[in-house]
Amino acid sequence: MRETENIRKVAACAPDFMGFIFYPGSLRFVGNDFKLPNDFPSQVERVGVFVQESTEEIIARATRHGLSYIQLHGGESVEQCAALKQKGLKIIKVFSVGEEFDFQVVKEFVPVADYFLFDTKSSTYGGSGRTFNWSLLNQYTEDKPFFLSGGLTPENYNAALDLKNERLAALDFNSGLETKPGLKDVSLVKTVTMKLSEVI
């Protein structure tokens, strides 16, 4: 999300979280002059998405935009996650999942993450628009709740709910609800949020 009026309309659909990408390499980069609307609802959690960014810059952005969650998409260390948590920020640590993914690598992040996010492995940081083999999640044995991301659409998200995984905390929609990168189709967002509210 980055366009003011689109942010307002999507926020009116009452999603639990809304993400803002602060990675310049992304097609959805918010830009250096980004500002959230003054009337942004307090009940929607503000998530800042970062890739290989310094702790100092993340804290500065979080302070400027009132971010409550930091989503880390790169090779960030346990130590950096811990440093951000010490500043009162909540951490969503992302892992890119392919057929060879070893879920043991998440173990050291359990004490410093509030959530994990499992996304589709690709040559870039997120945004592939593709799903991964969700049956791989059966190999995940930690108690830490997780977000599911990667290629979710109004047509396939029911299959994610059918996983019946008690640690699945959120569905992370992005390109599947867009008309173009960074611009959400409000009618699709409204449909998905209404349907999800009926089953959660």
C-alpha positions in Angstrom: 0.0 0.0 0.0 1.3 3.5 -0.8 -1.4 5.7 -2.4 -3.3 7.7 0.1 -6.9 7.3 -1.1 -6.4 3.6 -1.8 -5.0 3.2 1.7 -8.1 4.8 3.2 -10.5 2.7 1.2 -8.7 -0.6 2.0 -8.4 0.4 5.7 -12.2 0.9 5.7 -12.5 -2.8 5.0 -11.0 -3.5 8.4 -8.0 -5.8 7.6 -6.0 -6.9 10.6 -2.7 -5.7 9.1 -1.6 -3.4 6.3 1.9 -3.6 4.8 4.1 -0.8 3.6 7.2 -1.7 1.7 10.4 0.3 2.4 12.6 -1.7 0.1 13.7 0.4 -2.9 14.1 -2.7 -5.1 10.4 -3.5 -4.9 7.8 -2.4 -7.5 5.7 -1.5 -4.4 8.3 0.7 -2.7 6.4 3.5 -0.9 9.1 6.1 -1.9 11.0 8.5 0.2 8.2 11.0 0.7 5.6 8.5 1.9 3.1 9.6 4.6 0.3 7.7 6.1 -3.1 9.4 6.1 -3.8 11.2 9.4 -7.1 9.4 9.8 -5.5 5.9 9.4 -7.5 3.7 11.8 -5.7 2.6 15.0 -7.2 -0.9 14.9 -5.3 -1.8 11.7 -1.7 -2.9 12.5 0.9 -1.0 10.5 3.6 -3.3 9.1 6.8 -2.0 7.7 8.5 -4.4 5.2 12.3 -4.3 5.0 15.0 -6.1 3.2 18.6 -6.1 4.5 18.1 -2.7 6.1 20.1 -1.3 9.0 18.6 -1.4 12.5 18.9 2.4 12.8 17.0 3.0 9.6 14.2 0.6 10.5 13.8 2.2 13.9 13.7 5.7 12.2 11.1 4.6 9.7 9.0 2.9 12.5 9.1 6.0 14.6 8.2 8.3 11.6 5.2 6.2 10.5 4.1 4.7 13.7 4.8 1.1 12.7 4.0 -1.6 15.2 5.3 -4.6 13.2 8.5 -5.0 11.2 8.5 -7.7 8.5 12.0 -8.8 7.6 12.5 -10.4 4.2 16.2 -10.7 3.9 19.0 -12.5 5.7 18.5 -10.6 8.9 20.2 -12.1 12.0 18.7 -13.2 15.3 20.7 -10.3 16.9 19.0 -7.7 14.7 15.6 -9.1 15.4 16.4 -8.9 19.1 17.6 -5.3 18.9 14.4 -4.3 17.2 12.2 -6.1 19.8 14.1 -4.2 22.5 12.8 -1.0 20.9 9.2 -2.3 21.4 8.7 -3.4 17.8 7.0 -6.7 16.9 8.8 -9.0 14.5 7.5 -11.0 11.5 10.4 -13.0 10.2 10.0 -14.2 6.6 11.3 -17.5 5.2 11.2 -18.4 1.5 9.9 -22.0 1.1 10.8 -24.3 -1.7 10.8 -28.1 -2.0 14.2 -28.3 -0.3 13.5 -25.9 2.6 14.7 -27.1 6.0 12.2 -25.9 8.6 14.9 -26.3 11.3 16.4 -23.0 10.3 13.5 -21.1 11.9 14.3 -22.6 15.3 16.8 -20.0 16.4 14.4 -17.2 15.6 11.6 -18.5 17.8 12.6 -16.3 20.8 12.9 -13.1 18.8 9.9 -13.3 16.4 6.3 -12.7 17.1 5.3 -14.4 13.9 6.9 -16.3 11.1 5.8 -15.7 7.5 6.2 -18.5 4.9 6.4 -17.2 1.3 7.2 -18.8 -2.0 10.9 -19.1 -2.8 11.8 -17.0 -5.8 14.9 -15.2 -7.3 13.6 -11.9 -5.7 12.4 -10.8 -2.3 8.7 -11.7 -2.4 6.2 -10.6 -4.9 6.3 -13.7 -7.1 2.6 -14.1 -7.2 3.1 -17.9 -7.0 2.0 -20.3 -4.3 4.3 -23.0 -2.9 3.5 -26.6 -2.0 1.5 -25.9 1.2 1.8 -29.6 2.3 5.4 -28.7 3.2 4.0 -26.9 6.2 3.4 -30.3 7.7 7.2 -30.3 8.4 6.8 -27.2 10.6 6.9 -28.3 14.2 7.4 -25.1 16.2 4.6 -23.5 18.3 5.2 -20.0 16.8 2.2 -18.8 14.8 2.8 -18.0 11.2 1.4 -16.0 8.2 1.0 -17.7 4.9 2.0 -15.7 1.8 2.7 -16.2 -1.9 0.1 -16.2 -4.6 -3.0 -16.0 -2.5 -6.1 -15.0 -4.4 -9.9 -14.9 -3.9 -10.0 -18.1 -5.8 -7.5 -20.2 -3.8 -7.5 -18.9 -0.2 -10.1 -21.5 0.9 -7.6 -24.2 0.2 -5.2 -22.5 2.7 -7.9 -22.5 5.3 -8.6 -26.2 4.5 -5.1 -26.9 5.8 -6.6 -26.7 9.3 -3.2 -25.7 10.7 -3.8 -24.3 14.2 -0.7 -22.2 13.9 -1.9 -20.4 10.8 -2.5 -16.9 12.1 -3.0 -14.8 9.0 -3.3 -14.9 5.2 -1.0 -12.3 3.5 -2.6 -11.1 0.3 -0.8 -8.9 -2.2 -0.7 -9.2 -5.9 -3.8 -11.4 -5.9 -5.9 -8.3 -4.8 -4.1 -5.8 -7.0 -5.0 -3.9 -10.2 -1.3 -3.0 -10.5 1.7 -3.1 -8.2 0.9 -1.1 -5.1 -2.8 -0.5 -5.9 -5.4 -2.8 -4.4 -8.8 -3.6 -5.9 -11.0 -2.4 -3.1 -14.0 -4.6 -4.2 -11.8 -7.7 -4.0 -10.4 -6.7 -0.6 -13.9 -6.1 0.6 -15.1 -9.5 -0.6 -12.2 -11.4 0.9 -12.3 -9.6 4.3 -16.1 -10.2 4.5 -15.7 -13.9 3.7 -12.9 -14.4 6.1 -14.7 -12.7 8.9 -17.4 -15.3 8.5 -15.1 -18.3 9.0 -12.6 -16.9 11.6 
